[in-house]
């Protein structure tokens, strides 16, 4: 047994030890445990596999919870990275013991009561291989989880992000107040940078940062408002997000505006057509590699479309599927997709002249090259159904409806199962652009049939006599002027060309085009005008014009190296037979056509002469054969002087043709092997 004296000595020793211990703790708390800085740096460096440096003004308090204050914190990058990773100033950190014990036992994530940072600079790098300098710890261990914060304050934050995987570079500034006790918590950020080699600027707001950068996609979504400007394009998003560093999850409403749909497509690495200025609204939902996009409204000029799409980036070649729907599509709004200038570009251009400064005829066909490489960015399968597609002022009726299947497969763009109806008729066929070849291939295979010209064309014959007028649909309205031409239009085109622009493709065009009109009529004034029959034309202007039957009307053209050669061109009426000959050079943009009329009746004061259409597309010249007219006029003058003034009319007398009906039948017979072509008329 211990003697009383021994027990007293033990008590004194224990008390002294406790006093010394409490004194040491008190002094340590008072001084802030500066001698623990080096061991703590060593432990943190070991845990993070990075060099960690705490500032010289380091203070640590251990009573109740772990509280750290320091003027500087520097976390070095991994060995493979550059000179800096994270540096911070004026830091306050509070960490409860229960959170540390839970994290050490693996029962919960580390929870930090307070982190208050006066200034922080971060440089985040991710290589093309996916290796990132923000992944702490050993790769085998899977890194260290992002902790949870009760309160997080960053008064001046600066971030540089370089992500080679997405070709994204950001230079951002931010302020952040997040967690308990903040009256106006939130993240306010502004940034500029470039994505896919396109520059941008952005601003963002969120009630907090940590859920946005947490690696767990299943974490609670947090509100996010984002505005982005790239050139003249603007994007805004309001919704919720998770795992923003990996673009893990997004759900909300978006708006996009810009000068062309191709601009945001380029920025996002997608294949979109060139358009005029547009606006788009919709709902966006993204989870991991799958994007669900519902476009509630897409407007460009007169077009109003909508759609729903899925974009999957998991595959080696991203794939877009979906549907395009719409109440109206104005086909002229797609002109920029074929290299033509947009409305805004046309408005800003000076007034063009038929010839340039070198007196060379101005080119009409679009010369702008298409963005062929964009066709290889992704694959696509889109179902297209448009209620109405308008064709311009020349046409009274639109295509209604228009439908087809648009596919993009490894650079081959195809519009298949194309069907459009208008004026009781329809168009069917297929269009193809194959960018896999060294020189892109374009191919068109279209058939059209049963299109009633009197319904389809908007031009009306204001010279028609009263008996030819169409009764009004609404009582009290004046009668409607009839069309210049009626009948059922049919035909087909099988064409192909090569090139990276509309001009080069048309300039190399090969193939055949046929068209014909059944069961129709045509303005007699037009026929007499083509025949330069002054007497008949003057009479029609006085009495009023009328429609005369079309015995046959057909055109067949063959294209070789961009030159359309007229094989057949014939319009037969009881009055005259009209023949079209010549060619159209799409390569040189030149016209060389002749229109000749052969009468079926006798006519006085007829200057029957071929009409020649020559010149460039930008400056065509339409004129009769002045040589023949001069011969007739000269003969009339000689006879009038030498014999009698009435004899001057003899050269102008145009005897009727007796063989033209056979010519029409023979010509139409040449088309009988063409699918859907008419039989010779009798």
C-alpha positions, 0 to 999 in steps of 0.5 A: 500500500502507498503511504500517506506521504506517497499519496500526497507526493503523487497528488502534488505531482499529478496536480502539478502536471495538470497545472502545467498541462492547462497552462500549456494549453492556455498559452498555446491557445493564447499564442495560437499554437504556432509550432503546430504549423509545420506538422499541419503543413506536412499532414495536409501535404501528405493527404492531398499529395500536394505541397501546402504552405500556411502563412507566417501569421498562422493561428490555431485554436482547439477549444470547442472546435478547430479554428484556424486563421492565417494570412496566406494559404498556398496549395501547390499543383501536382508535379505534372502541372505548372507553378501555381494552383490555389493561393488565398489570403486572410482565411478563417476556418472552423471545423467541428470535432464530430465532423472530423471523427465522422470523416475519419471513420468514413461515416460522413463527408467532412463538414466545415462550419465556416470558411471565410476568405478575403481573396483567393486565386485559383488556376484549374487545369484539365488535360485532353486525357481527363487528368485534372489538377483539382483532383486531390489524393492518389488516383487509386483512392479516387481523390478527396470528396468536396466538403460541405460548408455551413457558411462559405464567404469569398470576398474576392475570387479569381479563377482561371480554368483551362479545360482541354477536353471541352476546349474551354478557357475561362478567366473569371472573378466572383464573390460568394456568401453561402450558408447559415446566417447570410441575409443575401447568400449567393454567388455572383460571377463574371467571366470572359474566355473562349470555347471551341476557339470562339470568344465569349463573356458571361455572368452568373448567379447562384445561391451557392457554389458548392453543390454546383462543383460537387462531383455527385450528380445526384446531389441536390440541384441548386438554382442557377442563372446564366447569361452568355454573349459570344459575338452577336449571339446571346444565351440565357439560362434560368433553372437548376444545376448540379456538378457544373465542372463536369456539366453533370446536370442542368434543368431549366428554361433557355433563350438564344438570339443571334445573327445566324443559327450557325453561330451558336452551333459553331460555339457548341460544336454542333451542325446547324444551318446558316440562317438570318437573325433568329430567336429561340426559346425552350426547355433544357434538361441534361443528365450526364452525357444526354441532353434533352431539348424542347424548343417551344419557339424558333423564329427567323424572319417569317418562319415559326418552328418548334421541335424536340431533340436528344443529343447524346455525347457518349458515343465517339461521334455525338448523335442528335435525334428529334423532330422539327415541327412548325406552323410556317417556314419561309424558304427564303429564310434558308437562303443563307444555308445555300450561301446567299447573303442574309437580309441584314447583309443585303441591307448593309451592302451598297446598291449593286450594278450589273457589272463590277469595276472591271466591267465584268458581269456581276455574279448572281449565283452564291459564291460563299463556301459552305461550312463543310467540316461542320458536317462531320462534327456529329450524326443526326436523324431528324423527322421534319413536318411543317404545316406550311412552307411559303415560296415567295410572292410569285406563288399564290399557294404554299407547300402544305404540308412539307415533310421528310427525314433529315439524316447526317451520317459521317458527313453524308447529309440526306433529305429523304422521304421528301413530300410536299403538296400544293395546288392539288399536286405534290412534289416527292424525292430526295436530296443529298450532300456527301462531304466525305469526298474530296470535292463534296457531291450534291445530288437531287432526284425530284418528281412533281405532278398534278400541280394546277398552275391557275391555283399555284401562280399568283400572276393575274391577267389584268388585260382579260375580257369580262367574260374571262373574269372569275366570279368572286368568292365573296359576294360584293367583291369585283370579279378576279382576273384569270391567270396567264396560264392554266393546266396541270404541271408535272416533271422530274429532275435528276441532277448532280454536281460537285463543289463547296458552294452553290455556284461551283455545284451548279457550275458542274451540274450533270443530268436531265430535267423535264417538265410538261403541262396537261389540260391547260390554256394560255393567254392569247396576248402572250402568244401574239406577243411572242410572235410579234403580231401587232395586229392580233395584239392590238385587237386583244388590247382593245377587245380584251385578252382570252385564254386559248387551249394548250395542245401541248407544252413541254421542256426537256433540258440536258445538263453537262458541265453546268450547261443546260442544253434545250433538247425540247422546248415547245408550246402548241396552241390553236393560234401558234406553235412556240419553239424554244432552243438554246442553252443556259450556262450555269458555269459562266452565268450566261444565257443564249436562248431563242423563242420562235413562233409559227402561226396556225392562221394568217395574220396581217402586220406580223413581224414574225421574228425569233426573240433572242435572250442573251447576256449574263444573269445579272444583265440579260438582253431580250430583243427580236432578230432585228435582221429579219425585221429589217428585211420585212420592213425594207420589202414593205417599203419598196413594195409600197413605193413601187406598186401601191401602199397596200402592197407594203402589207404583203411582207407582213402577211404571215401564212399559217403553218400546216405541219406544226401539229405533227411537230408537237406530237413528235416532240411529245413522243420523245418524252413518253419513256419518262416516268409520268410523262404525257402521251402525245396529244391528238 
